[in-house]
Amino acid sequence: MNLSNLKIDKSWALFLDRDGVINRRIVDGYVHTWKQFEFHTGVKDAMKILSSVFGKVFVVSNQQGIGKGLMTEAELQVIHQHMIAEIEQAGGRIDKVYHSPFLEIEKSIQRKPNIGMALRARKEFPGTNFKRSVMVGDSISDMIFGKKLDMVTAFISVDKISIGKNHKLIDLAFPDLLSFANLFTSKAMYSGENYSDTKLLIR
């Protein structure tokens, strides 16, 4: 797949996972407070670029820390308000953040890889077309979510083994969000099977 052939413009929507894509993931834990929230390097610059390319930008995030009683909805909203504000100050935007508070064992349609959050986005933003959307995430659950909706999937990872094992779910792979965003600022499109910290994989 080559993004240049897709002719991505303002009619397209971008769906982003949060933890691991926008901010650093806490291993075996959850971001409970704004003080614990740390943007990945280059994310604010990436969001500025991507906001100029895509007509809508959504965040879709599983947050079962709420379901476990480790944080409240109000605490999560504070985190997201600060996140959006800093991205806007850097020249980017997020049109809406959707989250699922449900536990994995509940099998809620709202929890990725199920598609409830995307359906909510389409209901609130009727022009959203999943076939003209890109899902960017750092987990295979994100990739399944995107494929269920016929989205283009972009995997954020430096783990070539994970990419190889799941190549049918992954259309594109990048080491970070800025590498994905920079594709839209360059006339050069990298392609092929080689994957490194400075190149992307297009299948």
N, C-alpha and C positions, 0 to 999 in steps of 0.2 A: 504494500500500500504506500502511496505517496500523497502527502497532504496537498501538494500543488494541484493534483488532479481533482481534489474534492471541491475546490473553489469556495473555500470557507469565507463567509461574509457576515453581515449583520443579521441575516436570516437564521444563523446558527446559534445554538445555545451551548454553553460550557457547564458541565457538572463537575464539581471538585470534591473529593474527599477532604477532610480537615487534618486529622492527626496523621503525621507522616508525610503529608504533602504540603500543607500550609505551615504547620508548626511541628516542632520536634515531638515525637511520640514518647510518652513515659512508659518504659518497658514494664509490663506486669502492673500497670497502674493507670491512673487517669489524671488529666489536667483538671484540678478542682477550682483553682483560682487564677486570676489574671497574672499574678506574680509567677505562676508556674508555666505560663504560656510563653513560648519562645519561637519566634518566626524562624523558619529555615532561611539560610543565607540566600539572598537574591529574590525572595518571594515577593516582596513589595514591588520591585522592578518588574517582575514577571506579571503581576496583577495589573500593572499599568499598561503593559503591552497587550495582554489578553483582553482587557476591558475595551481597548480600541478596535479589537478584531471581532469579538463575539457580541451579538445583540443582547444576549442575556447571560448572566453569570450566576450560577447557583452553587451553594455548598450543601452536600448531603452527607450527614455524619451520624454514625451509630454512637450513642452515648448511654450505654447501659449502666454507667456509674450512677445515673439517676435511679434506675430500677433497683440497684443494689443499696440505695439509701446513702451513698457516699457523697452526693451533692444534690442540690435542689435545682428545679427549673429556673428559679430566680438567679442562682449563682451562675448557671450556664449562660443565661441571657446577658449578664454583666460581661462575661468573657467575650461573647460575640459582639456586643456593642463596642468594646474596646478594639477588637480585631477589625471590625468594619471601619471604625473611625481612623485607625492608623493606615489602613489600605487606601482609604479615600484621601487622606493627607498626602499620600505618596502618588496620587493621581490615578488610582485604580478604583474599582467598585465591586460590590457584591450585591446583586439585586435581592436575594433572599437566602437565608440560612434555614435549612430543614434539618431536623434531628429526630432520631428515634431513641426514646428513653427505655425501650423494652429490653428485657433479658433475652439472651439467645435462645433459652429453652422455651420461651413463649411462642416462637415461630411467627411473630407478628409480620403482617404484610408491610409494615412500616420500617422493618429492619432489613438492611442490605444483607444478603443479595436479593431479597424481595424488593418489589418495585414501588411500594407505596409512596415514598418521598417524591419520586419522579411524577407519579400521577397527581400528587398535590401541586407540584410545580406547574404541570400542564393545566390544571384546573384554574389556578390563580393567574397564570400567564398563558392565555388560550392560543397564542401564536407559536407555542413551543412544539417543535416537530422532532421527535426522538431520532428519526433517520437523518436529521440534520443537527445532530448533537455529538459532542465528544465527552466521554467520561474519563477523568484523570484520577487515578488512585494508586495506592501502594500495596493493596492486598488483592488476592485472587477473588475475594468476595466482591470487590469493586468492579472487577472485570466481568464477573458473572452478571452483576447488576446491569452493566452497560450492554452486554450481549443479549440479555433478555429483551431489551428495548431496541435492538438493532442500531445501537450507537457505535461510533468509532471509539475504540478503547485505547488509552495511553497509560502505560504502566510506569510508575516511578520506582526504580530499583537499580542497584548496581550488581544484583545477583543474577548472573547469566544462567545459572542452573534453574532457578525458578522460572525465568522467562522461557527457557527451552522446554521445560516440562509442560508449560501451559500456553504454548505458542498459538493454539487454536482460539484462545480467549483474548490474546493480546495482539492488537494491530500495530502499535508503536510502543517503544520503550525508551526511557530517558533516565539519566541519573538524578535529575531534580526538575522542579517546575520551571526554573529559569531556562534550562536547556530546551524544554518544550516551547516556551514563549519565544525564545530567540529564533526559532525556526521561521516565525512570521516576520522577522526583521531582516532576514538574509535571503538573497536570491539563490544561494547555493542550497540544494537539498541533498543531504547525505543519504546514501542508501547502501544496502548490502547486509552481510551477515556479521560484520565486525562490530563489536560493541566495546566502548571504553568510556571513561569519564567525560570525554569531550565530544563524543559522537553519539548518534542515536541509531536505533535499530528500527528499520522499516520492513515489515513482512507483507 
